[in-house]
Every structure is written in structure tokens, then in C-alpha cells.
Amino acid sequence: MYKLKEVVEHFSTAAKETIQKIKHHYGWFSLMFLLEILFLLSFVGIFVYYQINLAFNQEQLFSLMEQANLNATQLQDGGTFMTNQAISSLIGSFQQMINNFVWMLYALFGVFLLFGGLIWGTGQKIMHGKFLHPFLKHSLLAGVFIFPFVLLGHLLLRNILYVEEFNLGWMINSGIALFVISFYFYLIGCGELNNRVKEISLALGRKGIKKFYYFFAVLLVLAAFFVGVSYLVYLSAEGNPLVLVGEFILLCLGLVLFKVYWICLSERSSEKKPF
């Protein structure tokens, strides 16, 4: 019971320190908030753009498939299932769809890499007065924990025709599970960007594993916040557009507050007796 009281006290102290830092660096916090808005708008914009392209590719594929000759009698008499030109167009449309998927992955990662570095770098500026080195180290962190999944997605998409249906489902489920774990360690590293690379590496094990429950509790609160905002969006999806804008701003504000608090919490967990 006493240990739980200590943990709650440290969470509370970190929250107070976060508020104080934001008050003293309101300009940087405002910039961080603006960057978060730009990041989400860019991320969603790229996703929607490629979804439109993919829908067009899908429409082309269905249109070409409708040209297929499914008459069993004609096929037995030597009729062709599909003309060579139609087959060539079908293959071309499928390859174009795969290309759009692949380019979407790289474009989303590029936006994540740029804005992630800017946002976390600004958060470190608020907490520790550093920006450039955290920004650069974020690129290394994203390259280690996020980019491998972009490459795996690329390889899977390029070879999707050669993967059995059972193996494909297993690979996707395993990939999602590994990505969640990897993203957790990415977040642990983001809280340590003011330190040297060696210290960040040590913190991944020291904090990410040994103090898992300490940080996981904060992530559960963040997840609850996401669910709450998503539910509000669901309720007002067909309502006043201004309400949706307000909910989007609330989401961005919650994310930047979380990131500053996460950095502060990471610093406090470095103490000899954080809980």
C-alpha cells in the first residue's frame, strides 16, 4: 500500500512539474501543439490520398475481371478466359495497386520521422533546453524501432502472391504484435532523447522492462483518452463540423501534454528511488 502511495505521488509530482515547465515555456509548447496539428493533418491527408488511388486501382481490377469469359462451354471449345491485352492490363493494375501501398508506407513513415523528431525535440527543449540533438537521435530511434516494419510491409506486399492465406494471416498478426512491443520501446527511448545514445540503450532495458508497469499505467490512461475522443467523434460524426474541429484540437492538445509529461516522468524514473 505504501509503495502504491509512492507511485501515485511521483505521478502527481511529474504532472505538477509538467505544468510548471509549460508555463515557463509557453511559446515552445504552442509550437509543439501546432506541429502536432500539422503532423496529424499531413498523416491523414497522405493516407486519404493513397486510399483514393487504391480505390481507383481496385475499380480497375474489378472492371477487368468482368471481362473474363466464365462460360464453361466456350472454354471447353477452346475459347480464351481473358485476352492477352486484358491480362496485361490486369497485371499492370495490380502492380500499380501494390506500388501505391508501398509508397503510402514510405510517405507515412517520412511524415512520422520528420514531425516526430520536431515534436519530441520541442518537448525536450521545454524540459531540458535541448532541441537539435534530441531531434537527430529521434531519427535513429525511429530507424531502429519503426522503419524495419516499413521494410517488412514492403517485402510482404511485393511477395503477397507467393504467400499462402494461412501464413499471411499469421504473419500480419505476428507483425502487429511485434510492432506494438517495438513502439512501446520507441516511446521509452523518446523520453530519453536528451541523453547520450549509450544511456538511451541502457534505459530501454532498465526502464522499458524493469519499470514496465510504471510506464504502462500512463499508456493505459492515454489509451482511455483515445477511446473517449473516438467515442465523441462517433457521436458527432454527422453533427456540427465545428464540434469535430474542437474534438480534433482536444486530441492534439492531449497528445502534446502526454509527450511533455512522458519526458518528465522518464526523468523522474531515473532517480534512485522513483517508487
Beta strands, then each sheet from edge to edge (+ up, - down):
end
